[in-house]
Amino acid sequence: MLKRKIEQRLREWKSMADHKPLIVKGCRQCGKTFSVLDFAKKNYPNVVYLNFYENPAYASIFAGSLEIDNIVMMLSALLGKEAVFEAGNTVLVLDEIQDCPEARTALKFFRIDGRYDVIGTGSLLGVKGYGREPKSIPVGSETVIDMYPLDFEEFLWANGIAEPVIDILKKCLETEKPVPEALHNRMKQLLLQYVVVGGMPDAVQTFVDTKQMDQVLRIQRDIVRSYEDDMVKYAERKDKSFIRECFQSIPRQLSKENKKFQYSVVRKGSTASRYAGSLQWIEDAGIICRCYNLAITELPLEENAQEDVFKVYMKDCGLFVSMLEDGTQYDILQGNLYGYKGAVFENLIADIFTKMGRKLYYFHKVSGLEVDFVIRYKGECTLVEVKASTGNVKSTKTILQHPEKYHVNSAIKLGDYNIGRSEKILTLPLYMAFLLRVF
C-alpha cells in the first residue's frame, strides 16, 4: 500500500477538539477515496459510506429535511446494518460529494449537531457548470484539504527510499556538501522514473509492482481520456469543445521557445474572450496550474504577479509526458533530456513545487531576460533556473549583478549536477527541488 502524506493531515484533523466536517478535494484518481476510507476504517468503529457518483439515488436522502436525526433515520432505513450511528464513534464518508450539492449544504447541520464526524471527497468542487449548485456553501462549517497525486517524496517512499536516506539529502543541502556518489546516481535514476511515471496512485503502484512502462502509459492515457470525458459530462454545452481544445493545446504551448500561454495556439486567431473561461475550468478541476510572470523580482511575489501573463503546466508530470509522442518515455529514461525545449523538466519542477503547496511565478522581460521560476526561499526572493543537463544562466547572472534594480541576491540552478556553489548561485541536482521549503 502506498504511503501518503494526507494520512498525517487526517490524523491532525481528527485530533483537533471540536473539528469541523472535512472536505478532501482534488483531481480525479489522485487517491482521495482510498486514503479517506483507509483512515476511516483504522480510526472509527463505525464507517458509513455513500458514493453519489456510483449510486445517484443516495442524493434523495438529502432532498428533504436536513435535520440530522432525519438524515440518520433515512440512512439507517436505506443501508440497514451498514449504517451504525453512534455518537463520537461514527464517521460518515460522502464520496463524490459534488454530485449531491444538498449533502454539502448539510455539513453545516452536522457541524452544529456535533455527534458524528463527516468527511466528503470531491472532484471538480467549485467548477462552474458541473450541475446543480448547493443551496448554501457551508462557509465556516467545513475544513478543506487539497490532495494531489503522489509527490516526489511519496514516490521515493514507494520505491524503498526511507526517511534516513532523505535525511542525508537534507544534511547535504544544509551544509552545501556533495551527495555521496552512489546515492546521487540512485536519486538521478529515480527522478527520471518519476518524470515518466508521475504520481497517479494507479500508475505508481503498477510501476512499483511490474516496472512495465507500457502498462503505466496505458493507465496514464486512460486517466487523460477520463479527464476529457469529464469535460463533456460536467461542462456546459457551449463550453465543451473549447475546454478540450485548451487542454489538448498544453503540449504545444510548452514546446514553444517562449512558453507563455497563448490563446492563438489553441486555435489560430483566438483570444482570451473565447477561451479564458475554458482554461479556468481546467484549472479548477485540479488538472493544471498557472505560473505567473512577475512585474518585478521582489517580495511579496503574489502582489507583483501579472494575472494576464502566465505559463500553464500539468499538475502531474507523468500525465504531461503521456500526452507527448510515443517514445518520449524511453528517451527520458535513457537520459535523453533535450526534447521539447526544456518543457518536460520545467513541468517536473512545476509538479514538485505545486505539490509542496507553492504558487508558481517566473520572470520575463521583453529585453530577453527570462528566469524559469522565482520562489520565496529562506525569506528571500530567489531565482530558480531549470536545466535538463547543463547550461548557462545568463539572465540569472545579469539580474544578480544588479541587486539595486532587481532586489535579488541569490539563485538556485537545478540540473544534472551535484551540489556546489559559485558566489550567489547554489547549484543543486534536479531531484533536490522537493527540499526547497519556504522556511
N, C-alpha and C positions, 0 to 999 in steps of 0.2 A: 504494500500500500504506500502511495506517495505521501511523504510528509509535507504538510502545507503550513505556511505561517499564519493562516487565518485561524488555525486551531488555538493559538495563543490569544488572538483577538477575541475569539468566542469565550474562552475561559475568563478573560478580563471583564467582558461584558456581564457574564453571569455572576461574577464575584462582586459587582457593584451593588451597593444597597439600593433598593427601590429602582432597579433598572427598568428602562422602557422597553416596549416591543422593539424588535430588531429587524431591519431590512438589510439583507445581503444582496448587493446589486452588482451586476457585471455582465459582460458579453455572454452569449450562449456558449455552452460546452466548456466553460472555464473551471468547472468543478464545484459549483455552488451547492447543488443538491447533495452530492456525495459527502462533502465536508460537513454540511449542516446536519444531515441525518446521522453521520458517524458521531459527531459531537453530541447530538441529542440522545442517542442510544447509550452513550457512555456516561451521561450526566443526569439523566432523568429516569425514574422508574416507569413513567408513562409517556409515550410519544404518540400523538395523534397527527396523522399526515394526510394532507389534501394536495392533489396536483390538479390545478384548474385547467392546465393545457391538455392533459390526458383525459380528464373527466370534467367537461364543462358543466355537467349537471350539478356539481358541487356549488356552483355560484348561486343556486336557488336558496341555499341556506342563509345567504346574506341579503336576499332580495327584500325581506320584510323587516321586522324589528331587529335592531342591532343591540338590543339589551342582552347582556352576556348570558344570563340564565336561559333565554330563549335560544341563543346560538348553541349553547351546550346541549339543550334538550334536542334540538334538531340534529346535531351531530351524533348524539347517542342513538337516536332513532334510526339514522341512516347507516351508521357504521357498526352498531351493536357492540360486541366485546372489544372491538378495535379502538373504541373511544372511551377511555377511562379518564375522568376528570377528578383530580384530587388536588386540593389547594396546596401550592408550594411544591408539588411533585409531578406536575404535568406540563409538557411543552406542546404547543400547537404549531406545527410546521405548515405554512401556507406556500406551497411551491408554485412558481409562475404566477405570482400574485397580480401581475399586470393584466392578466386575463379575467380578473374579478375585481374591478375598481371598488366595489362596495366592501370587499374584505379589507382593503387598505383603509377605507374610511373607518371600519370597525376597530382599528388599532387604538384609536382614541379612547374607546369604551373599555377595551381590555386594559389600557393603561390606568384608567380611573378605577376599575374593578380590582385589579392587582392580584387576583388569586392564581392566575395561570401565566406562564411565560409564552410569548409568541415570537416566532422567527418567520419572516417572509423572505423568499428568494425571488428575484425578478430580473428578467432580461428586458431591455428596451424600456425600463421605467423612465418616465418623463419624456419619451419620444412622442412628439405631436403626431396625431393621425393614426395611432395604432388601434383605436377603437373607442369605447366609451370611457369617459373621464370620471374619476372619483367625484362624488358629490362634494367631498371636502377632504383636502390633503391634511392629514393629522399633524400639522406643524407643532413641534414641541412635544409630541406624544410618541415619537419614534427615534431610534438611533439608526444611522445609516453607515454601513461599511461597504466600501468599494472593494470588489475582489477582481483580481486579474488572473490570467493564465500563470503557470509557474514562472517565477523569475529565475535569473541565472543561478542564484544561490540555492534555490529549491531544486533546480536541475542538477547542481553539484551533489546535493544530498541524495538525490535519486540514483546517482551514479557512484555512490560509495565514498564521496568526499566528506569526511566528518568534520565537526567543529574544530578539533585541534589543528587540522590542516589549514582551515580557513584562518585560524588564529595566527599561524605562521605568516600567511599573506598579509594580515593586518599589521603584524610587527614589522615586516619588511617595508610596508608603506610608511609607517610611523617613523622609522629610522632612515628611510630612503636608501636601504641596502638591497642589492640584487636578490631576487628569489633564487634559491638553490636550483641548479640546472635541471635536475630530474623532475622536480615539482613544476618548474617553469614549462618544460616541454609537455608534461601531462596536462597542465592547465590550458595551454595553447590548443591541444588536441580537443579537449572538452569544449572550449569556446567555439571551435569550428563546428562541432557537433550540435551545439546549442543554436548556432546560426541557422542550420538547416532543419533542426527538429522543432525549435521554438518551445513554447510552454503549454500547449494544449494538453491536458492530462492524458487523453487517449493516445495522442501521438507520442508523448514522453514514455508512457508505460509500455507501449508497443516497441519503442526503440530500446528501452532497458531490457525487455524480455527477449527480443529477437535480433536486434541490430540490423533489421531488414529495412533499408531506406525506401524500397518500393512500397512496402506496407505503410510506412509513415507518410509518404507522399499521398497515397490514396486517401488516408484519413484526413489529411490537411485539405485536400481538394474537395472532399465531401463536406467539410466544415465551411469552406468558402462558398460552395453551392448552397448550403443551408442558409448562409447569410443572404445570398441573393434571393432565395425563396422567401425569407423574412421580409425583404424589401417589397416583394409582390404582395405578401399577405397583410402586412401591417400598414404600409404607406397608403396615402390617399391615391385614388386612381390617377389623377393628373400628374402626380409626382413619381410614379413607379419607374418609368423609363429614365427620367433624369437622375434618380438616385443610383440606378445600376450603371449608368454611363459615368457618373462621378467616381464610383467605386472602381470600376474597371480601368479608369484612367490613371490610377495611382502608380503602377509600374512605369508608365510613360512619363509621368510628372517627375519621378525621381531619377529617371535615366537621362534627363537633360543635364547639360553643364550647369545651367542656372536652375536650381531645384525649387525655386519659388513656385507655389501652386498657381497655375494659370487656367482660367476657365476656358480659354480658347483652345487648350489642349484637350479638354473634354469633348468639345465639338468646335470645329472651326467657326470663328465669328461669334462664339457665345460670350456672355457677360455674366457678372455676378448676379444681376437681377433675375436671371433664369435659374442658376444653379446653386446659389448660396444656401438656400433652404435645404436643398438635397444634400449638400455637404454637411450641414448641421445635423441632419437626420442620422447620417452615418456616424458622426462623432458622438451623438447622444446614445447611439446603440452600443457604444464601447468598442468599436472596431478600429477607429483611427484616433490619432492625436495630432494636434497642430503645434507647430514650432514657430513662434512669432519673432519677427525681426524687431530689433531694438533701435530706437531713435538714437540713443547714446548708451555707451557701455558703463552703466552706473547703477548702483543700488538705489531704491528697490527696483528690481527688474520688471515686475509686473506693471509698475507705473510708467515705465519707459517703452513698453511694447506697442507696436503699431498693429492694431487689430485687423487691418485690411491687407497686411503684407505677411505672408506665412508660408511655411512648407507643411506638407502633410505626410505623416508616416503611419504605417500599420502598427498597432499596439503590440502585435506578436510578430517577431522577425521570421519565425518559421512559416507562418501563413503568407507573409510577403514573398519569401523565396519560392513558395509553392505556386505563386502566381506568375513566376518567371518561366522562361522556356525550359523544356526538358534538358537535362544535362547540367543545369546550374548547380544542383546539389552536389553532383560528383566533382565538378570543378572546385567548389568551395572546400570540400573535404580533402581534396588533393593539394590545397594551399594556393590555388589559382585565384587570387583575390582582386584581379584588376577589372573585372567586368562591371558594367552598369555605372561607370564613372563614380565609384565610391558609394553608390546608393545602398548597397547591401550592408556595409559596415556603419554607415550613418544610421540606417534603420535599426541596426543592432544596438547602438548606443541610445537611440531614442527609446527602444524597448526597455533597456536596462534602467534608464533614468525615469521613465514613466511609471514603471512598476515599483520604483522606490517612492513614488508619490511626488516626484518633481514635475513642475511645469517646464515646458521647453522654450528656449529662446536661442536666437542666433544673431549675428551681426553682419550686415551687408551694406556697403555704400556704393553709389554709382561710380565712384572713383576706382573701384576694383577691390577694395578691402573686403574680405569676407572671412568669417570665423564660423566653424560648424555649429558650435554650441557655446553659450555663455551661462555660467551657473554661479550660484552663491556657494562658496566653499570656504570653510573656516572663517566665516564672517566677512569675506571679501568677494568682490566681483572678479570672477576667474574665467579666462578664456579656455576653451577645450577644442583642440584640433583632433580630428579622427583620420588616421592614415591606415589604409588596408595593409600596407607593408611599411615602407619607409617613405619619406618625402619631406620637402622643406615646408616651413611655416612662415612664409614671407609676410603675410598680413599680420600674423601674431607678433612677429618681431617689430614690425613698424609701429603697431599700437603700443607695445611695451616701451618703445623708445620715446614715447611722448605721453608720459603719465599726466602732465599738466592739461592735456587736451582730452584724453580718453579715460582718465581716472582708473586705470588698471595697472596693477603691479605684479601680477602672477598669471601663469598659464600652465596648462597641462597638455602634453602631447601623448595621445593614445595610439599605439601602433604595434608593429612586430618588433618590440624591443623588450629588454629587461629594464629594471628601474635605474634611473640615472638623473642627473640634474646638470643643466647648463645655465648658470646665473638664475634668471627669473622663470625659466621653463623647466618644469618637472616632467620627465619622460617616464611613461608607465606602459606596461603591456595592456593590450585591449581588455583582457579578462579582469583587470582590476577596476574597471569602471563601477562595478557594483559596490565597491568600498568607499566611493566618494560621497560620503554622507554630508548633509548640510553642516552639521556640527562636528 
